[in-house]
Amino acid sequence: MTADALKEQLVTLLTDTLDVKGDVTPETPFTELELDSLVLLEFSVLLGQHYSVEIPEEDLLDAGDVAAVASLVLARQDSATPRV
């Protein structure tokens, strides 16, 4: 999966599944979207379900936006892939 495709999927998770309002782009800061800890926790759970990665809400908050979260997801998927 490309990083751009993942970013768009993550934006869709936030807007459609978690009902985040506003102009959500991959670069929109989470602080601007006023995401609270419950939304970040739900986002963390969805990431685990959809992408098989564990990203705690604190890491999501530190990431700050969807683009950075996409980088985390891709990095953690790569590190979880067994090397043959």
C-alpha atoms as an extended CHARMM CRD file, in Angstrom:
* protein
*
        84  EXT
         1         1  MET       CA              0.0000000000        0.0000000000        0.0000000000  PROA      1               0.0000000000
         2         2  THR       CA              1.2810000000        3.4550000000       -0.8150000000  PROA      2               0.0000000000
         3         3  ALA       CA              1.6350000000        6.1300000000        1.8230000000  PROA      3               0.0000000000
         4         4  ASP       CA             -0.8590000000        8.3660000000       -0.0110000000  PROA      4               0.0000000000
         5         5  ALA       CA             -3.4850000000        5.6160000000       -0.1410000000  PROA      5               0.0000000000
         6         6  LEU       CA             -2.9860000000        4.9320000000        3.5600000000  PROA      6               0.0000000000
         7         7  LYS       CA             -3.3450000000        8.6370000000        4.4010000000  PROA      7               0.0000000000
         8         8  GLU       CA             -6.6640000000        8.7710000000        2.5460000000  PROA      8               0.0000000000
         9         9  GLN       CA             -7.8870000000        5.6380000000        4.3440000000  PROA      9               0.0000000000
        10        10  LEU       CA             -6.9440000000        7.1470000000        7.6980000000  PROA      10              0.0000000000
        11        11  VAL       CA             -8.7730000000       10.3850000000        6.8730000000  PROA      11              0.0000000000
        12        12  THR       CA            -11.8310000000        8.2870000000        5.9990000000  PROA      12              0.0000000000
        13        13  LEU       CA            -11.5800000000        6.4100000000        9.3100000000  PROA      13              0.0000000000
        14        14  LEU       CA            -11.5620000000        9.7090000000       11.1740000000  PROA      14              0.0000000000
        15        15  THR       CA            -14.3700000000       11.3490000000        9.2170000000  PROA      15              0.0000000000
        16        16  ASP       CA            -16.7080000000        8.4440000000        8.4980000000  PROA      16              0.0000000000
        17        17  THR       CA            -16.1130000000        5.9790000000       11.3220000000  PROA      17              0.0000000000
        18        18  LEU       CA            -15.2090000000        8.3430000000       14.1610000000  PROA      18              0.0000000000
        19        19  ASP       CA            -17.3780000000       11.2190000000       12.8660000000  PROA      19              0.0000000000
        20        20  VAL       CA            -14.6390000000       13.8530000000       13.1550000000  PROA      20              0.0000000000
        21        21  LYS       CA            -15.9350000000       17.1350000000       11.7460000000  PROA      21              0.0000000000
        22        22  GLY       CA            -14.0890000000       19.8480000000        9.8960000000  PROA      22              0.0000000000
        23        23  ASP       CA            -11.7020000000       20.0100000000        6.9900000000  PROA      23              0.0000000000
        24        24  VAL       CA             -9.6980000000       16.8470000000        7.6210000000  PROA      24              0.0000000000
        25        25  THR       CA             -6.6270000000       16.4270000000        5.4410000000  PROA      25              0.0000000000
        26        26  PRO       CA             -3.5240000000       14.3300000000        6.0820000000  PROA      26              0.0000000000
        27        27  GLU       CA             -1.7350000000       17.4900000000        7.2590000000  PROA      27              0.0000000000
        28        28  THR       CA             -4.4830000000       18.8960000000        9.5050000000  PROA      28              0.0000000000
        29        29  PRO       CA             -3.0880000000       18.9830000000       13.0610000000  PROA      29              0.0000000000
        30        30  PHE       CA             -5.0390000000       16.8920000000       15.5410000000  PROA      30              0.0000000000
        31        31  THR       CA             -5.1030000000       19.9200000000       17.8520000000  PROA      31              0.0000000000
        32        32  GLU       CA             -6.9870000000       21.8600000000       15.1660000000  PROA      32              0.0000000000
        33        33  LEU       CA             -9.5180000000       19.0200000000       14.9400000000  PROA      33              0.0000000000
        34        34  GLU       CA             -9.8780000000       19.0950000000       18.7340000000  PROA      34              0.0000000000
        35        35  LEU       CA             -9.5190000000       15.3290000000       19.0450000000  PROA      35              0.0000000000
        36        36  ASP       CA             -9.9990000000       14.2350000000       22.6250000000  PROA      36              0.0000000000
        37        37  SER       CA             -8.4390000000       11.2120000000       24.3040000000  PROA      37              0.0000000000
        38        38  LEU       CA            -11.5090000000        9.0390000000       23.6400000000  PROA      38              0.0000000000
        39        39  VAL       CA            -11.3410000000        9.6630000000       19.8870000000  PROA      39              0.0000000000
        40        40  LEU       CA             -7.6080000000        8.9660000000       19.8910000000  PROA      40              0.0000000000
        41        41  LEU       CA             -8.2000000000        5.7470000000       21.8280000000  PROA      41              0.0000000000
        42        42  GLU       CA            -10.8610000000        4.6630000000       19.3210000000  PROA      42              0.0000000000
        43        43  PHE       CA             -8.5150000000        5.5940000000       16.4630000000  PROA      43              0.0000000000
        44        44  SER       CA             -5.8020000000        3.4680000000       18.0790000000  PROA      44              0.0000000000
        45        45  VAL       CA             -8.1680000000        0.4800000000       18.2730000000  PROA      45              0.0000000000
        46        46  LEU       CA             -9.2110000000        0.9210000000       14.6310000000  PROA      46              0.0000000000
        47        47  LEU       CA             -5.5810000000        1.0200000000       13.5310000000  PROA      47              0.0000000000
        48        48  GLY       CA             -5.0350000000       -2.2900000000       15.2800000000  PROA      48              0.0000000000
        49        49  GLN       CA             -8.1060000000       -3.8270000000       13.6700000000  PROA      49              0.0000000000
        50        50  HSD       CA             -7.4820000000       -2.5380000000       10.1550000000  PROA      50              0.0000000000
        51        51  TYR       CA             -3.6890000000       -2.5730000000        9.9270000000  PROA      51              0.0000000000
        52        52  SER       CA             -2.5440000000       -5.0200000000       12.6410000000  PROA      52              0.0000000000
        53        53  VAL       CA             -0.3710000000       -2.4580000000       14.4250000000  PROA      53              0.0000000000
        54        54  GLU       CA             -0.3760000000       -1.2230000000       17.9820000000  PROA      54              0.0000000000
        55        55  ILE       CA             -0.0860000000        2.5270000000       18.2740000000  PROA      55              0.0000000000
        56        56  PRO       CA             -1.0010000000        3.8890000000       21.6970000000  PROA      56              0.0000000000
        57        57  GLU       CA             -3.0260000000        7.0960000000       21.8660000000  PROA      57              0.0000000000
        58        58  GLU       CA              0.0050000000        8.9150000000       23.2950000000  PROA      58              0.0000000000
        59        59  ASP       CA              1.9650000000        8.0810000000       20.1300000000  PROA      59              0.0000000000
        60        60  LEU       CA             -0.9470000000        9.3130000000       18.0220000000  PROA      60              0.0000000000
        61        61  LEU       CA             -0.9970000000       12.5760000000       19.9370000000  PROA      61              0.0000000000
        62        62  ASP       CA              2.7820000000       12.9210000000       19.5260000000  PROA      62              0.0000000000
        63        63  ALA       CA              2.4570000000       12.2080000000       15.7860000000  PROA      63              0.0000000000
        64        64  GLY       CA              0.1190000000       15.1600000000       15.5010000000  PROA      64              0.0000000000
        65        65  ASP       CA             -1.5430000000       14.5060000000       12.1570000000  PROA      65              0.0000000000
        66        66  VAL       CA             -2.6910000000       11.7740000000        9.7810000000  PROA      66              0.0000000000
        67        67  ALA       CA              0.4390000000       11.9860000000        7.6190000000  PROA      67              0.0000000000
        68        68  ALA       CA              2.6720000000       11.2080000000       10.5980000000  PROA      68              0.0000000000
        69        69  VAL       CA              0.3300000000        8.4420000000       11.7670000000  PROA      69              0.0000000000
        70        70  ALA       CA              0.5360000000        6.8810000000        8.2930000000  PROA      70              0.0000000000
        71        71  SER       CA              4.3350000000        6.8620000000        8.6110000000  PROA      71              0.0000000000
        72        72  LEU       CA              4.0330000000        5.1570000000       12.0120000000  PROA      72              0.0000000000
        73        73  VAL       CA              1.6630000000        2.5180000000       10.6280000000  PROA      73              0.0000000000
        74        74  LEU       CA              3.9420000000        1.7410000000        7.6990000000  PROA      74              0.0000000000
        75        75  ALA       CA              7.0380000000        1.6020000000        9.9110000000  PROA      75              0.0000000000
        76        76  ARG       CA              5.3980000000       -0.7060000000       12.4280000000  PROA      76              0.0000000000
        77        77  GLN       CA              4.0070000000       -2.9570000000        9.7150000000  PROA      77              0.0000000000
        78        78  ASP       CA              7.5060000000       -3.2190000000        8.2170000000  PROA      78              0.0000000000
        79        79  SER       CA              9.0460000000       -4.0560000000       11.5730000000  PROA      79              0.0000000000
        80        80  ALA       CA              6.3890000000       -6.7030000000       12.2140000000  PROA      80              0.0000000000
        81        81  THR       CA              7.0240000000       -8.4150000000        8.8690000000  PROA      81              0.0000000000
        82        82  PRO       CA              9.2620000000      -11.4430000000        9.4170000000  PROA      82              0.0000000000
        83        83  ARG       CA             12.4690000000      -11.4050000000        7.4220000000  PROA      83              0.0000000000
        84        84  VAL       CA             13.1950000000      -14.5610000000        5.4500000000  PROA      84              0.0000000000
